[in-house]
């Protein structure tokens, strides 16, 4: 798919611009439909962006946040993306729909979360791993081939299983926002931009895609 690409001097300026981009999308969505829906992936970069976003005039009371992926770990665990998300949001109170990774029946949990997802998600944030993964869609994992469900459970990756959006769920995005920082992302970013489907990120399809990258990643 086609990606628009914007580059920034460093991760701080990227985070500020990403926050402004989300703010603009949020106001457009609320004007049009009365609410703004976005889904956030894990990783350090989105937390820096959220720290900027909470300083802006976001319509938080009309914002719904979903999780793109989550580690199968106890609530409050430092490995959980939700732990960092709640910390980054601080005192603002959007409607956060956390992935139910605490459920003992994970198969049922994936079905339950899939039913919560809107038919269209205004914005989905994605990251890019050194190995070309995005969300928790990692190389050679069975979740890559799940086409009949919006949510899947992965195998063990970096010592933990994950709950993740599948490619069909990501395709519900009206807008994808990739945040990519660091020199270790140069190779996978080049592959992503060139549409290389040998990496999971290269298989993502959606209506619109914007990559924001710092100079180190280019």
C-alpha positions in Angstrom: 0.0 0.0 0.0 1.0 3.6 -0.4 2.5 5.4 2.7 3.0 9.1 3.2 6.3 9.8 4.9 7.2 12.6 7.2 10.7 12.9 8.9 11.7 14.7 12.0 15.0 15.7 13.6 14.4 13.7 16.8 11.9 11.7 18.7 10.7 14.7 20.7 9.7 16.7 17.6 8.1 13.6 16.2 6.0 13.1 19.3 4.8 16.7 19.2 3.8 16.4 15.6 2.1 13.1 16.1 0.1 14.5 19.0 -1.0 17.4 16.8 -2.0 15.1 14.0 -4.1 13.0 16.3 -5.7 16.1 17.8 -6.7 17.3 14.3 -8.1 13.8 13.4 -10.0 13.7 16.7 -11.7 17.0 16.1 -12.7 16.0 12.6 -14.1 12.7 13.8 -16.1 14.3 16.7 -17.5 16.9 14.3 -18.6 14.1 11.9 -19.8 11.3 14.2 -19.7 12.6 17.7 -16.8 10.4 18.9 -13.2 9.6 18.0 -11.9 6.0 18.1 -8.3 5.1 18.1 -6.2 2.0 18.8 -2.7 2.2 20.3 0.2 -0.3 20.1 2.8 -0.8 22.8 6.3 0.5 22.8 8.1 3.6 24.1 7.3 5.9 21.2 3.5 6.2 21.8 3.9 7.0 25.5 6.0 10.0 24.5 3.4 11.0 22.0 0.6 10.6 24.6 2.5 12.8 27.1 2.2 15.6 24.5 -1.4 14.7 23.6 -2.6 15.2 27.2 -1.4 18.8 27.1 -3.6 19.6 24.1 -7.3 20.3 23.8 -8.4 16.8 23.1 -12.1 15.8 23.3 -11.2 13.1 25.8 -14.8 12.6 27.0 -15.7 11.6 23.4 -12.5 9.5 22.7 -12.5 5.7 22.8 -9.1 4.0 23.0 -8.6 0.4 22.1 -5.4 -1.7 22.4 -3.7 -3.0 19.3 -1.8 -5.6 21.3 -1.1 -6.6 24.8 1.1 -9.0 26.7 -0.4 -11.9 28.6 0.6 -10.7 32.0 -1.2 -9.7 35.2 -2.9 -6.3 35.5 -0.4 -3.7 36.8 2.6 -5.6 35.6 5.3 -3.4 34.0 5.2 -5.6 30.9 1.6 -4.7 30.3 1.0 -2.0 27.7 -2.1 -1.0 29.7 0.1 -0.1 32.7 2.1 2.4 30.6 -1.0 3.7 28.8 -2.8 4.5 32.0 0.3 6.2 33.4 0.7 8.3 30.2 -2.9 9.4 30.3 -2.6 10.7 33.9 -5.7 12.5 34.9 -7.5 12.6 31.5 -10.4 10.1 31.2 -11.1 8.7 27.7 -13.0 5.5 27.5 -10.2 2.9 27.5 -11.2 -0.6 26.3 -8.5 -2.8 27.6 -7.7 -6.1 26.0 -9.0 -8.9 28.4 -5.8 -10.7 28.8 -6.7 -11.6 32.4 -9.5 -13.8 31.2 -8.8 -17.5 31.9 -10.5 -18.4 28.6 -8.3 -16.5 26.1 -10.2 -17.9 23.1 -13.4 -16.4 24.5 -11.6 -13.2 25.4 -10.5 -12.7 21.8 -14.0 -13.2 20.6 -15.4 -10.7 23.2 -12.8 -8.1 22.3 -13.4 -8.5 18.6 -17.1 -7.8 19.1 -16.2 -4.5 20.8 -14.3 -3.1 17.8 -16.0 -0.6 15.6 -16.6 -1.3 12.0 -14.2 1.6 11.2 -11.5 2.8 13.6 -10.6 6.5 13.0 -6.9 6.0 13.7 -4.7 3.1 14.5 -1.2 3.7 15.7 1.4 1.1 14.8 5.1 0.7 15.6 7.8 -1.2 13.7 10.1 -3.8 15.2 13.7 -4.4 14.2 12.5 -7.8 12.8 9.8 -6.1 10.8 6.9 -6.9 13.1 4.0 -4.6 13.8 1.3 -4.9 16.5 2.2 -8.4 17.8 2.3 -9.8 14.4 5.8 -11.2 14.4 7.7 -13.2 11.8 6.6 -16.9 11.5 3.8 -16.7 14.1 0.5 -18.4 13.3 -1.4 -15.2 14.0 -0.1 -13.8 10.7 -2.4 -16.2 8.8 -5.5 -15.5 10.9 -8.1 -14.0 8.5 -11.3 -15.1 10.1 -10.9 -13.2 13.3 -10.1 -9.7 14.3 -8.1 -10.7 17.4 -5.6 -13.5 17.8 -3.3 -15.0 20.5 0.3 -15.3 19.4 2.9 -17.9 20.3 5.7 -17.0 22.7 7.6 -13.9 21.7 10.2 -12.4 24.0 9.1 -14.8 26.7 5.4 -13.9 26.6 2.4 -14.7 24.5 0.4 -11.7 23.2 -3.2 -10.7 22.3 -3.1 -8.8 19.0 -5.1 -7.2 16.2 -4.9 -9.3 13.1 -4.5 -7.9 9.6 -8.3 -7.7 9.1 -8.6 -5.7 12.3 -5.9 -3.2 11.2 -7.6 -2.9 7.8 -10.6 -1.3 9.7 -8.4 1.8 10.1 -9.5 5.0 8.3 -5.9 6.2 9.1 -2.8 4.4 10.2 -0.1 6.4 12.0 3.3 4.7 12.1 5.7 6.1 14.7 9.3 4.9 13.9 12.4 6.0 15.7 16.0 4.9 16.0 18.8 3.7 13.8 17.9 0.1 14.4 14.8 0.7 12.4 16.5 1.7 9.1 16.3 -1.7 7.4 12.7 -2.6 8.3 11.5 1.0 7.6 13.1 0.8 4.1 11.3 -2.5 3.5 8.0 -1.1 4.8 8.2 2.0 2.5 9.1 -0.2 -0.5 6.1 -2.5 0.1 8.2 -5.6 1.0 5.7 -8.2 2.1 8.4 -10.5 3.5 8.0 -8.6 6.8 4.7 -8.6 8.7 4.5 -4.8 8.6 4.7 -4.9 4.8 1.4 -6.9 4.7 -0.6 -4.1 6.4 -3.5 -2.7 4.4 -5.8 0.2 5.3 -7.4 3.3 3.8 -4.6 5.7 4.6 -1.1 5.4 6.0 1.2 8.0 7.4 4.7 7.2 8.6 6.4 9.6 11.0 10.1 8.7 11.4 13.0 10.5 13.0 16.2 11.1 11.0 18.0 8.2 12.8 15.5 5.7 11.2 15.9 7.0 7.7 
